[in-house]
Amino acid sequence: MAGVMVVPAQAEDIFDILARNDAVGRAAAPDFVPYRHTVDVVVSGSKGDDVHDPLIAKLRIDPSQPPGERVTVLEQTEDARGEMEKALREMIEEIEDEDRTPAAQAQSFWCNPAGATPNPEDFTVLEETDAMARLRPTAERMVSLFMQTGDRDLDRKERSMAKKLSDRLEGELVYHKPSGRIQEAAFHITRPMTVLLIAKIREMRMEQGCSIAPNGHPYVSRFSMDVQVTALGKNITNVMELSVSDLELIEAAPEG
């Protein structure tokens, strides 16, 4: 009809999409890991001028098994250097910890677990298109996401670390539109921080990429942590890279 202007409908912004997903329960991943999965591990590093050969390992993890029986080492580099072997051993010990409940396992398996849905009060939109949205958390939310503390009360050591990170940590999350699924997260410190009387973290960077599990929820399919420290007059670098694949459904939910 002449004289009538047709205005196209405004596209939903990312917070509308996330709020709608939250309202119908889509954002809430299970509080357990329902899949056996394979983790490929590469650990590398250096101490001063001494560069360590990387340790390469392949693990099969069954979250439904009791502590001590969750991890099967399928492959591992022989004669790995001490620090590299120690990093892998500590990772396995954490998975096998008897205090690591199904909910604790889920916390590190799912991307952006329940309780961390972005909202306009805690996040700033850095970039948004029809295909994606890049968000920056507030300092407080950024620290809780990086430390994976959620809304629980922190102990003394965690409070100390959170205080140091609060004005040094930068990060962002990338979401797919219009599904509202998280795709990537990245964090890094902007300046060095002292963690012990004899040690200072010069650089620290964490990145993770997300893929969609068969149940439709994003899980951490790629993770890397790069930490560079000065201790006792030596520069030390430790890098851990993980990739998760071969998800196999566990028929029964774990107890606990």
C-alpha positions in Angstrom: 0.0 0.0 0.0 1.4 3.4 -1.0 2.9 5.5 1.7 3.5 2.6 4.1 7.1 1.8 5.1 7.8 -1.8 5.9 10.4 -2.1 8.7 12.2 -5.4 8.9 12.0 -7.3 12.2 15.0 -6.6 14.4 17.2 -9.7 14.8 17.5 -11.2 18.3 20.5 -10.2 20.2 22.7 -12.9 21.9 21.2 -12.2 25.3 17.7 -12.8 24.1 18.7 -16.1 22.6 20.6 -17.2 25.8 17.7 -16.1 28.0 15.2 -18.1 25.8 17.5 -21.2 26.0 17.7 -20.8 29.7 14.0 -20.5 30.1 13.3 -23.8 28.4 16.2 -25.6 30.2 18.3 -25.9 27.0 21.3 -24.2 28.6 21.6 -26.6 31.5 24.0 -29.5 30.8 23.8 -32.6 32.9 25.6 -32.5 36.3 27.5 -35.6 35.3 29.5 -36.8 32.2 27.4 -39.4 30.3 30.2 -40.4 27.9 33.4 -42.4 27.9 35.9 -40.4 25.9 39.4 -40.3 24.6 41.8 -37.5 25.6 45.0 -36.9 23.6 47.6 -35.1 25.7 50.7 -33.2 24.7 52.9 -31.7 27.5 55.9 -29.6 26.7 58.1 -27.1 28.3 61.6 -25.7 29.2 63.7 -24.7 32.1 66.2 -22.0 31.3 68.0 -23.1 28.2 67.0 -26.7 28.7 64.1 -27.5 26.3 62.2 -30.7 27.2 61.0 -33.1 24.5 57.2 -33.2 24.5 55.4 -36.0 26.3 52.5 -37.4 24.2 49.8 -39.6 25.7 46.4 -41.0 24.8 43.9 -41.7 27.7 40.6 -43.4 27.7 38.4 -42.1 30.5 35.3 -43.7 31.9 33.6 -41.3 34.4 31.2 -44.0 35.5 34.0 -46.1 37.1 35.1 -45.8 40.8 38.2 -43.8 41.7 41.3 -45.5 40.6 39.6 -47.2 37.6 38.5 -44.2 35.5 41.7 -43.7 33.4 43.3 -46.2 31.0 46.6 -45.1 29.5 46.4 -46.3 25.9 49.7 -44.7 24.7 52.5 -42.7 26.4 55.9 -41.5 25.3 58.6 -43.6 26.8 61.4 -42.0 29.0 59.5 -38.7 29.4 61.4 -36.0 31.3 60.5 -35.6 35.0 58.4 -32.4 34.8 56.5 -33.6 31.8 55.7 -37.0 33.4 54.7 -35.2 36.6 52.2 -33.0 34.8 50.5 -36.0 33.2 50.6 -37.9 36.5 48.9 -35.0 38.4 46.2 -34.8 35.7 45.4 -38.5 36.1 45.5 -38.2 39.9 43.0 -35.4 39.7 40.6 -37.5 37.5 41.0 -40.5 39.9 40.6 -38.4 43.0 37.9 -40.1 45.3 36.6 -36.7 46.2 36.0 -35.8 42.5 32.2 -36.2 42.3 30.2 -36.7 39.0 29.3 -33.0 39.3 33.0 -32.0 39.6 33.8 -34.1 36.6 31.0 -32.4 34.7 32.4 -28.9 35.7 35.5 -29.4 33.5 33.8 -31.5 30.7 31.0 -29.1 29.6 31.6 -25.7 28.1 30.0 -22.9 30.1 28.3 -25.2 32.6 24.9 -24.3 34.1 24.9 -21.2 36.3 27.2 -19.2 34.0 24.7 -18.1 31.4 25.8 -14.6 30.2 23.6 -11.6 30.8 23.9 -7.9 30.0 24.8 -7.1 33.6 27.9 -9.3 33.6 29.0 -9.2 29.9 29.8 -6.6 27.3 29.2 -7.4 23.6 32.5 -6.8 21.7 31.2 -8.0 18.3 27.9 -9.4 17.1 26.8 -10.6 13.7 24.0 -12.9 12.4 26.4 -15.8 12.9 28.3 -15.1 16.1 28.7 -13.0 19.2 31.9 -12.2 21.1 31.4 -11.3 24.7 33.7 -9.9 27.4 32.9 -10.8 31.1 33.2 -8.3 33.9 36.3 -8.8 36.0 34.4 -10.7 38.7 32.7 -13.0 36.3 35.9 -13.5 34.3 37.8 -14.7 37.4 35.0 -17.1 38.3 34.9 -18.6 34.8 38.7 -18.9 34.7 39.0 -20.5 38.1 35.8 -22.5 37.5 34.5 -21.5 41.0 30.9 -20.8 39.9 28.9 -19.1 42.7 30.4 -21.1 45.6 32.3 -19.5 48.5 36.0 -19.5 48.0 38.6 -20.7 50.4 41.5 -18.5 51.6 43.9 -19.6 48.8 41.3 -19.1 46.1 40.3 -15.7 47.4 44.0 -14.7 47.3 44.3 -15.9 43.7 41.0 -14.2 42.7 42.2 -10.9 44.1 45.4 -11.0 42.1 43.6 -12.0 38.9 40.8 -9.4 39.2 42.9 -6.6 37.7 45.2 -8.7 35.5 42.9 -11.1 33.7 41.3 -10.4 30.3 39.1 -12.8 28.4 36.2 -13.4 26.0 33.6 -16.0 25.0 32.4 -16.6 21.5 28.8 -17.8 20.9 27.2 -19.2 17.8 24.0 -17.6 16.6 21.2 -18.3 16.5 21.7 -21.5 18.5 23.2 -19.7 21.5 25.9 -22.4 21.9 29.3 -21.5 23.1 32.1 -22.1 20.6 35.3 -20.7 22.2 36.7 -19.2 25.4 40.1 -17.5 25.9 41.8 -15.8 28.9 45.2 -14.3 29.6 46.9 -12.2 32.2 48.0 -8.7 31.2 50.9 -8.4 33.5 53.1 -10.6 35.7 51.9 -11.7 39.2 53.8 -13.1 42.2 52.4 -16.3 43.5 55.1 -17.3 45.9 58.0 -15.5 47.5 60.3 -17.1 44.9 58.0 -17.4 41.9 56.4 -15.0 39.5 54.0 -15.8 36.7 55.2 -13.8 33.7 52.6 -15.0 31.2 49.5 -17.2 31.4 47.1 -18.1 28.7 44.2 -20.5 28.5 42.1 -21.3 25.5 39.3 -23.8 24.9 37.2 -24.8 21.9 33.8 -26.5 22.1 32.1 -29.1 20.1 28.5 -30.4 20.3 28.0 -33.7 22.2 25.3 -36.2 20.9 23.0 -34.8 23.6 23.2 -31.3 22.0 25.3 -29.7 24.8 28.8 -28.2 24.1 31.7 -29.9 25.6 35.4 -29.0 25.8 36.9 -30.7 22.8 40.1 -28.7 22.8 42.0 -27.1 25.7 45.4 -25.5 26.1 47.2 -23.9 29.0 50.5 -22.0 28.6 52.2 -20.8 31.7 55.6 -19.0 31.8 57.2 -18.6 35.3 60.3 -17.1 36.7 61.5 -19.1 39.8 64.9 -19.2 41.5 66.4 -17.1 38.7 65.2 -19.4 35.9 62.6 -19.0 33.2 60.3 -22.0 33.2 57.6 -22.7 30.5 54.9 -25.4 30.8 52.4 -26.0 28.0 49.6 -28.6 28.2 47.3 -29.3 25.2 44.3 -31.6 25.3 41.9 -32.8 22.7 38.7 -34.8 23.5 37.1 -37.2 21.0 35.4 -40.6 20.6 32.5 -40.0 22.9 30.6 -43.2 23.8 27.3 -43.1 25.7 27.3 -44.6 29.2 23.9 -46.2 29.6 23.4 -45.5 33.3 24.0 -42.2 35.1 26.8 -42.4 37.7 25.9 -42.5 41.4 27.1 -39.8 43.8 
